[in-house]
Amino acid sequence: MNLCQAVQNSIDLTLANDHTSIAFGEDVAFGGVFRCTVDLRQKYGADRVFNTPLSEQGIVGFGIGCAVAGATAIAEIQFADYIFPAYDQIVNEASKYRYRSGNLFDCGRLTIRAPWGAVGHGGLYHSQSPEAQFLHTPGIKVVIPRGAIQAKGLLLSCIKDDNPCIFFEPKILYRSAKENVPIKDYTIPLSKAEVLTEGTDITMVTWGTQVHVLHEVVQMAAKENISCELIDLRTIVPWDVDTVCKSVVKTGKLLISHEAPITGGVGAEIAATVMKECFLNLEAPIERICGYDVHPIPHTYETFYIPSKWKCFDGVKRLMAY
């Protein structure tokens, strides 16, 4: 399966195994703009897989109500860039529902899916990476996979989790490569990072599309006899502090990379935590190779905006030269 098919398969399994589950969003009934819900309406009926009005606030508000009433709600926001009309429903309602009802009610069975990240030509409304917007909101989880196997396991974990989850899907990876994704139902633990490549000189932390960029950088660095340890964070909120800090204690150097703008990005929180926990182990200032502080993301120059392998490799050289 490719990543798109893995997402469709995850929703298919959920609809088959959980009679309370529903999937909905703009154009979801006919398969969605990226075809991630294709054939599901025909298989499970119009009362379980259906379109919604063009109202992100309504989509998430409806999802919260369904989850509170006992349904497993899988809501789709057509692009992550359009999640902001639903921001109030997510941060003021979904994240706080359990607390404000004294645990009488909760909307933990709500999962919000959204295509995420740059593709090289998306412009201002189809390129954003808004994960940091939700980093400051206790009560929700934010997850971003790097490929098809991860997408299925992590999405099923989000759907089964007792907390509302946002699942951002790197849309440039939807059809980029296929993996041998197991047909059966399986989960991958949330809030657990994965060490993809072990190394001794530099720790690299990233997620989503940027995992593949840094994988190339690891190979580029190896040609210069630089050993890099690559970590896929996977869950952005709450993130795996222990795995990252354990690696930094070993390497003494940290490079963080993400597509979103550098100021106030998730990388800043990671850097601050590592500074506190690993201060005496650090041998160089932490490098953050991220998107620029420009908005909107430039259409014509989007390829210059994203943190390329060359920008990241420059960061590696600065760390080693310090």
MOVENKA-V51044 format. One record per residue. N is the residue number from 1. SS is DSSP state (alpha for helix, beta for strand, coil for the rest). OMEGA is omega in whole degrees, 0 to 359 (none if undefined). Layout:
# MOVENKA-V51044
N:SS:OMEGA, N:SS:OMEGA
This chain:
# MOVENKA-V51044
1:coil:166, 2:coil:185, 3:alpha:179, 4:alpha:180, 5:alpha:178, 6:alpha:176, 7:alpha:179, 8:alpha:180, 9:alpha:179, 10:alpha:179, 11:alpha:178, 12:alpha:180, 13:alpha:180, 14:alpha:179, 15:alpha:181, 16:alpha:188, 17:alpha:183, 18:coil:185, 19:coil:178, 20:coil:188, 21:coil:177, 22:beta:177, 23:beta:187, 24:beta:180, 25:beta:181, 26:coil:178, 27:coil:180, 28:alpha:185, 29:alpha:181, 30:alpha:175, 31:coil:180, 32:coil:183, 33:coil:178, 34:coil:177, 35:coil:182, 36:coil:177, 37:coil:184, 38:coil:177, 39:coil:185, 40:alpha:179, 41:alpha:180, 42:alpha:184, 43:alpha:188, 44:alpha:174, 45:coil:185, 46:coil:178, 47:coil:179, 48:coil:177, 49:beta:190, 50:beta:177, 51:beta:175, 52:coil:171, 53:coil:178, 54:coil:183, 55:coil:181, 56:alpha:176, 57:alpha:179, 58:alpha:180, 59:alpha:182, 60:alpha:177, 61:alpha:177, 62:alpha:179, 63:alpha:177, 64:alpha:180, 65:alpha:179, 66:alpha:181, 67:alpha:178, 68:alpha:182, 69:coil:174, 70:coil:179, 71:coil:169, 72:coil:188, 73:beta:177, 74:beta:184, 75:beta:176, 76:beta:167, 77:beta:193, 78:coil:172, 79:coil:179, 80:alpha:179, 81:alpha:184, 82:alpha:181, 83:coil:187, 84:alpha:173, 85:alpha:179, 86:alpha:187, 87:alpha:181, 88:alpha:180, 89:alpha:182, 90:alpha:189, 91:alpha:182, 92:alpha:181, 93:alpha:184, 94:alpha:185, 95:alpha:187, 96:alpha:190, 97:alpha:181, 98:alpha:183, 99:alpha:188, 100:alpha:176, 101:coil:182, 102:coil:180, 103:coil:173, 104:coil:180, 105:coil:172, 106:coil:178, 107:coil:181, 108:coil:181, 109:coil:177, 110:beta:172, 111:beta:180, 112:beta:178, 113:beta:175, 114:beta:171, 115:beta:195, 116:beta:169, 117:coil:184, 118:coil:175, 119:coil:180, 120:coil:181, 121:coil:186, 122:coil:180, 123:alpha:193, 124:alpha:185, 125:alpha:182, 126:coil:185, 127:coil:193, 128:coil:176, 129:coil:190, 130:coil:184, 131:alpha:182, 132:alpha:179, 133:alpha:183, 134:alpha:180, 135:coil:186, 136:coil:186, 137:coil:175, 138:coil:177, 139:coil:174, 140:beta:177, 141:beta:180, 142:beta:186, 143:beta:178, 144:beta:181, 145:coil:179, 146:coil:184, 147:coil:189, 148:alpha:181, 149:alpha:178, 150:alpha:183, 151:alpha:181, 152:alpha:182, 153:alpha:182, 154:alpha:179, 155:alpha:177, 156:alpha:176, 157:alpha:178, 158:alpha:182, 159:alpha:182, 160:alpha:183, 161:coil:182, 162:coil:179, 163:coil:175, 164:beta:184, 165:beta:170, 166:beta:183, 167:beta:180, 168:beta:183, 169:beta:180, 170:beta:190, 171:alpha:177, 172:alpha:181, 173:alpha:184, 174:coil:184, 175:coil:185, 176:coil:182, 177:coil:176, 178:coil:177, 179:coil:178, 180:coil:183, 181:coil:178, 182:coil:180, 183:coil:186, 184:coil:176, 185:coil:175, 186:coil:180, 187:coil:173, 188:coil:185, 189:coil:174, 190:coil:179, 191:coil:178, 192:coil:179, 193:coil:179, 194:beta:175, 195:beta:184, 196:beta:179, 197:beta:179, 198:coil:180, 199:coil:186, 200:coil:187, 201:coil:185, 202:beta:171, 203:beta:176, 204:beta:181, 205:beta:178, 206:beta:180, 207:coil:176, 208:coil:182, 209:coil:186, 210:alpha:175, 211:alpha:183, 212:alpha:176, 213:alpha:182, 214:alpha:175, 215:alpha:175, 216:alpha:180, 217:alpha:177, 218:alpha:180, 219:alpha:177, 220:alpha:181, 221:alpha:181, 222:alpha:178, 223:coil:177, 224:coil:180, 225:coil:174, 226:coil:184, 227:coil:184, 228:beta:175, 229:beta:185, 230:beta:181, 231:beta:172, 232:beta:185, 233:coil:178, 234:coil:175, 235:beta:183, 236:beta:178, 237:beta:347, 238:coil:188, 239:coil:187, 240:coil:182, 241:alpha:187, 242:alpha:183, 243:alpha:181, 244:alpha:184, 245:alpha:177, 246:alpha:179, 247:alpha:181, 248:alpha:176, 249:alpha:180, 250:alpha:187, 251:alpha:181, 252:coil:181, 253:coil:183, 254:beta:172, 255:beta:179, 256:beta:180, 257:beta:172, 258:beta:183, 259:beta:183, 260:beta:179, 261:beta:187, 262:coil:184, 263:coil:180, 264:coil:180, 265:coil:179, 266:alpha:179, 267:alpha:179, 268:alpha:178, 269:alpha:177, 270:alpha:180, 271:alpha:181, 272:alpha:180, 273:alpha:180, 274:alpha:177, 275:alpha:181, 276:alpha:187, 277:alpha:187, 278:coil:187, 279:alpha:184, 280:alpha:179, 281:alpha:185, 282:coil:180, 283:coil:180, 284:coil:175, 285:coil:180, 286:coil:178, 287:beta:172, 288:beta:178, 289:beta:191, 290:beta:173, 291:beta:180, 292:coil:177, 293:coil:176, 294:coil:177, 295:coil:3, 296:coil:175, 297:coil:186, 298:coil:183, 299:coil:183, 300:coil:186, 301:coil:183, 302:alpha:180, 303:alpha:176, 304:alpha:182, 305:alpha:187, 306:coil:180, 307:coil:185, 308:coil:179, 309:alpha:181, 310:alpha:176, 311:alpha:180, 312:alpha:179, 313:alpha:174, 314:alpha:177, 315:alpha:177, 316:alpha:182, 317:alpha:178, 318:alpha:179, 319:alpha:183, 320:alpha:183, 321:alpha:186, 322:coil:none
